């Protein structure tokens, strides 16, 4: 028993294709506009670098530590010491400071979910723990517009 639902669904499927076509067009326009804006931003960033270079040069020539104007100020900012750690830092800290190493080193554990899910589904393991909850999911509605090609 059809009750005209097939025709309605055909029309709605065509509507989804039309809407998706418009969305693709707008996304293409966004890509073009984004590329254009990126070029403008890049040009302005280069211009900003030149202005900053000239300002730094002019400030250096003053010989002052700080120059205050009604538009703002320039100064030399004193930075803290920069710490650079190599890959061997953890190993060396554990070796040199074994009693306090845990104060400086963080260890983390993460659950690797995919192999656990596979083994549970294949019944290779069976966990009966409170933190593992298996929840059936509701069916999901899906559709595909084929343009009349069945």
LUMTOR-728308 format. One line per 8 residues: for each residue x negated, y negated, z of N, C-alpha, C. Coordinates in nm, 2 decimals. Layout:
<recs>
X Y Z X Y Z X Y Z ~ ...
</recs>
This chain:
<recs>
-0.08 0.12 0.00 0.00 0.00 0.00 -0.09 -0.12 0.00 ~ -0.08 -0.21 -0.10 -0.17 -0.32 -0.13 -0.12 -0.45 -0.06 ~ 0.01 -0.48 -0.08 0.07 -0.61 -0.02 -0.01 -0.73 -0.07 ~ -0.08 -0.73 -0.18 -0.15 -0.85 -0.23 -0.27 -0.89 -0.15 ~ -0.32 -0.80 -0.06 -0.44 -0.83 0.01 -0.56 -0.83 -0.07 ~ -0.56 -0.73 -0.17 -0.68 -0.72 -0.25 -0.71 -0.85 -0.33 ~ -0.60 -0.91 -0.39 -0.62 -1.04 -0.46 -0.67 -1.15 -0.37 ~ -0.61 -1.15 -0.25 -0.65 -1.25 -0.15 -0.80 -1.23 -0.11
-0.84 -1.11 -0.09 -0.98 -1.08 -0.06 -1.07 -1.12 -0.17 ~ -1.03 -1.08 -0.30 -1.11 -1.12 -0.42 -1.13 -1.27 -0.42 ~ -1.02 -1.35 -0.40 -1.03 -1.50 -0.40 -1.13 -1.54 -0.29 ~ -1.12 -1.49 -0.17 -1.20 -1.53 -0.06 -1.35 -1.49 -0.08 ~ -1.37 -1.38 -0.15 -1.51 -1.34 -0.18 -1.57 -1.44 -0.28 ~ -1.49 -1.48 -0.38 -1.53 -1.58 -0.48 -1.56 -1.71 -0.41 ~ -1.47 -1.75 -0.31 -1.50 -1.87 -0.23 -1.63 -1.86 -0.16 ~ -1.67 -1.75 -0.10 -1.80 -1.73 -0.03 -1.91 -1.76 -0.13
-1.90 -1.71 -0.25 -2.00 -1.73 -0.35 -2.01 -1.87 -0.39 ~ -1.90 -1.94 -0.41 -1.90 -2.09 -0.44 -1.97 -2.17 -0.33 ~ -1.93 -2.13 -0.20 -1.99 -2.21 -0.09 -2.14 -2.18 -0.08 ~ -2.18 -2.05 -0.10 -2.32 -2.02 -0.10 -2.40 -2.09 -0.21 ~ -2.34 -2.11 -0.32 -2.40 -2.18 -0.43 -2.43 -2.32 -0.40 ~ -2.33 -2.38 -0.33 -2.34 -2.52 -0.29 -2.45 -2.53 -0.18 ~ -2.46 -2.44 -0.09 -2.56 -2.44 0.01 -2.70 -2.43 -0.05 ~ -2.71 -2.34 -0.15 -2.84 -2.32 -0.21 -2.89 -2.45 -0.28
-2.79 -2.52 -0.34 -2.82 -2.64 -0.41 -2.87 -2.75 -0.31 ~ -2.80 -2.76 -0.20 -2.84 -2.85 -0.09 -2.97 -2.82 -0.03 ~ -3.00 -2.69 -0.02 -3.13 -2.65 0.04 -3.24 -2.69 -0.06 ~ -3.21 -2.67 -0.19 -3.31 -2.71 -0.30 -3.34 -2.86 -0.29 ~ -3.23 -2.94 -0.28 -3.24 -3.08 -0.26 -3.32 -3.12 -0.14 ~ -3.29 -3.05 -0.03 -3.37 -3.07 0.09 -3.52 -3.05 0.07 ~ -3.55 -2.94 0.00 -3.69 -2.91 -0.03 -3.76 -3.02 -0.10 ~ -3.69 -3.07 -0.21 -3.74 -3.18 -0.29 -3.76 -3.30 -0.21
-3.66 -3.34 -0.13 -3.67 -3.46 -0.04 -3.78 -3.44 0.06 ~ -3.79 -3.32 0.12 -3.89 -3.30 0.22 -4.03 -3.31 0.15 ~ -4.05 -3.26 0.03 -4.18 -3.27 -0.03 -4.21 -3.42 -0.06 ~ -4.11 -3.50 -0.10 -4.13 -3.64 -0.13 -4.17 -3.71 0.01 ~ -4.09 -3.68 0.11 -4.12 -3.74 0.24 -4.26 -3.70 0.29 ~ -4.30 -3.58 0.27 -4.43 -3.53 0.32 -4.54 -3.61 0.25 ~ -4.52 -3.64 0.12 -4.62 -3.72 0.05 -4.63 -3.86 0.11 ~ -4.51 -3.92 0.14 -4.51 -4.06 0.20 -4.58 -4.06 0.34
-4.54 -3.95 0.41 -4.60 -3.94 0.55 -4.75 -3.93 0.54 ~ -4.80 -3.84 0.45 -4.94 -3.82 0.43 -5.01 -3.95 0.39 ~ -4.95 -4.03 0.30 -5.01 -4.16 0.26 -5.01 -4.26 0.38 ~ -4.91 -4.26 0.46 -4.90 -4.35 0.58 -5.01 -4.30 0.68 ~ -5.03 -4.17 0.70 -5.13 -4.13 0.79 -5.27 -4.17 0.75 ~ -5.30 -4.16 0.62 -5.43 -4.21 0.57 -5.44 -4.36 0.60 ~ -5.33 -4.43 0.57 -5.34 -4.58 0.60 -5.36 -4.60 0.74 ~ -5.30 -4.53 0.83 -5.31 -4.54 0.98 -5.46 -4.51 1.02
-5.52 -4.41 0.96 -5.66 -4.38 0.99 -5.75 -4.49 0.95 ~ -5.72 -4.56 0.84 -5.81 -4.67 0.80 -5.79 -4.79 0.89 ~ -5.67 -4.82 0.93 -5.64 -4.93 1.03 -5.71 -4.90 1.16 ~ -5.70 -4.77 1.21 -5.76 -4.74 1.34 -5.91 -4.75 1.33 ~ -5.97 -4.71 1.21 -6.11 -4.72 1.20 -6.16 -4.86 1.20 ~ -6.08 -4.95 1.13 -6.12 -5.09 1.13 -6.11 -5.15 1.27 ~ -6.00 -5.11 1.34 -5.98 -5.17 1.48 -6.09 -5.12 1.57 ~ -6.13 -4.99 1.56 -6.24 -4.94 1.65 -6.37 -5.01 1.61
-6.39 -5.04 1.49 -6.51 -5.11 1.44 -6.51 -5.25 1.50 ~ -6.40 -5.32 1.49 -6.39 -5.46 1.54 -6.41 -5.46 1.69 ~ -6.35 -5.36 1.76 -6.36 -5.35 1.91 -6.50 -5.33 1.95 ~ -6.57 -5.24 1.88 -6.71 -5.21 1.91 -6.80 -5.33 1.90 ~ -6.77 -5.41 1.79 -6.85 -5.53 1.77 -6.84 -5.64 1.88 ~ -6.72 -5.63 1.95 -6.70 -5.73 2.06 -6.80 -5.70 2.17 ~ -6.84 -5.58 2.19 -6.93 -5.55 2.30 -6.85 -5.55 2.44 ~ -6.72 -5.56 2.44 -6.64 -5.56 2.56 -6.60 -5.42 2.59
-6.56 -5.40 2.72 -6.51 -5.27 2.76 -6.36 -5.27 2.74 ~ -6.29 -5.39 2.73 -6.15 -5.40 2.71 -6.12 -5.53 2.64 ~ -6.03 -5.53 2.54 -5.99 -5.65 2.48 -5.84 -5.65 2.49 ~ -5.79 -5.76 2.56 -5.65 -5.78 2.58 -5.60 -5.88 2.49 ~ -5.49 -5.86 2.41 -5.43 -5.96 2.33 -5.28 -5.96 2.36 ~ -5.20 -6.06 2.31 -5.06 -6.06 2.33 -4.99 -5.95 2.26 ~ -5.05 -5.88 2.17 -4.99 -5.77 2.10 -5.03 -5.63 2.16 ~ -5.12 -5.63 2.26 -5.16 -5.51 2.32 -5.31 -5.51 2.36
-5.37 -5.40 2.37 -5.51 -5.40 2.42 -5.59 -5.28 2.35 ~ -5.72 -5.29 2.36 -5.80 -5.17 2.32 -5.90 -5.16 2.43 ~ -5.94 -5.03 2.46 -6.04 -5.00 2.56 -6.10 -4.87 2.54 ~ -6.21 -4.84 2.61 -6.27 -4.70 2.60 -6.21 -4.62 2.72 ~ -6.15 -4.51 2.69 -6.10 -4.42 2.79 -6.20 -4.32 2.83 ~ -6.23 -4.31 2.96 -6.32 -4.21 3.01 -6.24 -4.08 3.02 ~ -6.30 -3.98 2.95 -6.23 -3.84 2.95 -6.30 -3.75 3.05 ~ -6.22 -3.66 3.10 -6.27 -3.55 3.19 -6.36 -3.46 3.11
-6.44 -3.38 3.19 -6.53 -3.28 3.13 -6.44 -3.18 3.05 ~ -6.49 -3.14 2.93 -6.41 -3.04 2.85 -6.47 -2.90 2.88 ~ -6.38 -2.81 2.92 -6.42 -2.68 2.95 -6.40 -2.59 2.82 ~ -6.50 -2.52 2.78 -6.49 -2.43 2.67 -6.53 -2.29 2.72 ~ -6.44 -2.19 2.71 -6.46 -2.06 2.75 -6.48 -1.97 2.63 ~ -6.58 -1.88 2.64 -6.59 -1.78 2.53 -6.51 -1.65 2.57 ~ -6.51 -1.56 2.47 -6.44 -1.43 2.49 -6.50 -1.35 2.61 ~ -6.62 -1.37 2.64 -6.69 -1.30 2.75 -6.66 -1.35 2.89
-6.59 -1.46 2.90 -6.58 -1.53 3.03 -6.51 -1.44 3.13 ~ -6.41 -1.37 3.09 -6.34 -1.28 3.19 -6.43 -1.17 3.24 ~ -6.50 -1.11 3.15 -6.59 -1.00 3.18 -6.70 -1.05 3.28 ~ -6.76 -1.17 3.25 -6.86 -1.22 3.33 -6.81 -1.27 3.47 ~ -6.69 -1.33 3.47 -6.63 -1.37 3.60 -6.61 -1.24 3.69 ~ -6.56 -1.14 3.63 -6.53 -1.01 3.71 -6.66 -0.96 3.76 ~ -6.77 -0.97 3.69 -6.90 -0.92 3.72 -6.97 -1.00 3.83 ~ -6.97 -1.13 3.81 -7.04 -1.22 3.91 -6.96 -1.25 4.03
-6.82 -1.26 4.02 -6.74 -1.29 4.14 -6.63 -1.18 4.16 ~ -6.67 -1.06 4.19 -6.58 -0.95 4.19 -6.47 -0.97 4.30 ~ -6.50 -1.03 4.41 -6.41 -1.05 4.52 -6.30 -1.16 4.49 ~ -6.34 -1.26 4.42 -6.24 -1.36 4.39 -6.19 -1.37 4.24 ~ -6.23 -1.27 4.17 -6.20 -1.27 4.02 -6.05 -1.28 4.00 ~ -5.97 -1.21 4.08 -5.82 -1.22 4.06 -5.76 -1.36 4.08 ~ -5.84 -1.45 4.15 -5.80 -1.59 4.16 -5.81 -1.66 4.03 ~ -5.90 -1.62 3.94 -5.93 -1.69 3.82 -5.87 -1.62 3.70
-5.83 -1.49 3.71 -5.79 -1.41 3.59 -5.65 -1.37 3.61 ~ -5.57 -1.38 3.51 -5.43 -1.34 3.51 -5.41 -1.22 3.43 ~ -5.35 -1.12 3.49 -5.32 -0.99 3.42 -5.17 -0.98 3.40 ~ -5.12 -0.95 3.28 -4.98 -0.93 3.26 -4.94 -0.80 3.20 ~ -4.82 -0.75 3.22 -4.77 -0.63 3.16 -4.64 -0.67 3.09 ~ -4.62 -0.60 2.97 -4.50 -0.62 2.89 -4.45 -0.48 2.85 ~ -4.32 -0.48 2.85 -4.25 -0.36 2.80 -4.25 -0.35 2.65 ~ -4.30 -0.24 2.60 -4.30 -0.22 2.45 -4.17 -0.15 2.42
-4.08 -0.22 2.37 -3.94 -0.17 2.36 -3.92 -0.07 2.24 ~ -3.97 -0.10 2.12 -3.94 -0.01 2.01 -3.97 0.14 2.03 ~ -4.10 0.17 2.07 -4.12 0.31 2.09 -4.04 0.38 2.20 ~ -4.01 0.30 2.31 -3.92 0.35 2.41 -3.78 0.37 2.36 ~ -3.73 0.28 2.28 -3.59 0.31 2.22 -3.59 0.43 2.13 ~ -3.70 0.45 2.05 -3.70 0.56 1.96 -3.71 0.69 2.04 ~ -3.79 0.70 2.14 -3.80 0.82 2.22 -3.68 0.85 2.30 ~ -3.61 0.74 2.34 -3.48 0.77 2.41 -3.37 0.82 2.31
-3.37 0.76 2.19 -3.27 0.81 2.09 -3.31 0.95 2.05 ~ -3.43 0.98 2.04 -3.48 1.12 1.99 -3.48 1.22 2.11 ~ -3.44 1.17 2.23 -3.43 1.25 2.35 -3.57 1.31 2.39 ~ -3.68 1.24 2.36 -3.81 1.28 2.40 -3.83 1.24 2.55 ~ -3.76 1.13 2.59 -3.77 1.09 2.73 -3.62 1.06 2.77 ~ -3.60 1.08 2.90 -3.47 1.04 2.95 -3.49 0.96 3.08 ~ -3.45 0.84 3.07 -3.47 0.75 3.19 -3.34 0.73 3.26 ~ -3.34 0.75 3.38 -3.22 0.72 3.46 -3.27 0.61 3.57
-3.28 0.49 3.51 -3.32 0.38 3.60 -3.22 0.27 3.59 ~ -3.20 0.20 3.69 -3.09 0.09 3.69 -3.12 -0.02 3.59 ~ -3.24 -0.04 3.56 -3.28 -0.16 3.47 -3.26 -0.12 3.32 ~ -3.22 0.00 3.29 -3.20 0.04 3.15 -3.05 0.07 3.14 ~ -2.99 -0.02 3.06 -2.85 -0.01 3.03 -2.82 0.01 2.88 ~ -2.76 0.12 2.85 -2.72 0.14 2.71 -2.58 0.10 2.69 ~ -2.56 0.00 2.59 -2.43 -0.06 2.57 -2.39 -0.04 2.43 ~ -2.28 0.03 2.40 -2.24 0.04 2.26 -2.20 -0.10 2.21
-2.21 -0.12 2.08 -2.19 -0.25 2.02 -2.06 -0.24 1.94 ~ -1.99 -0.35 1.92 -1.87 -0.37 1.85 -1.91 -0.37 1.70 ~ -1.82 -0.31 1.62 -1.84 -0.31 1.47 -1.85 -0.45 1.42 ~ -1.94 -0.47 1.32 -1.96 -0.60 1.26 -1.90 -0.60 1.12 ~ -1.83 -0.71 1.10 -1.76 -0.73 0.97 -1.87 -0.78 0.87 ~ -1.88 -0.71 0.75 -1.98 -0.76 0.65 -1.90 -0.76 0.52 ~ -1.96 -0.84 0.43 -1.90 -0.85 0.29 -2.01 -0.88 0.19 ~ -1.99 -0.86 0.07 -2.08 -0.89 -0.04 -2.00 -0.92 -0.16
-2.03 -1.04 -0.22 -1.97 -1.08 -0.35 -2.05 -1.02 -0.46 ~ -1.98 -0.95 -0.55 -2.06 -0.89 -0.66 -2.02 -0.95 -0.79 ~ -1.94 -1.05 -0.79 -1.90 -1.12 -0.91 -1.82 -1.04 -1.01 ~ -1.74 -0.94 -0.96 -1.66 -0.86 -1.04 -1.72 -0.73 -1.08 ~ -1.85 -0.71 -1.05 -1.92 -0.59 -1.08 -1.90 -0.49 -0.97 ~ -1.82 -0.39 -0.98 -1.80 -0.29 -0.88 -1.88 -0.17 -0.89
</recs>
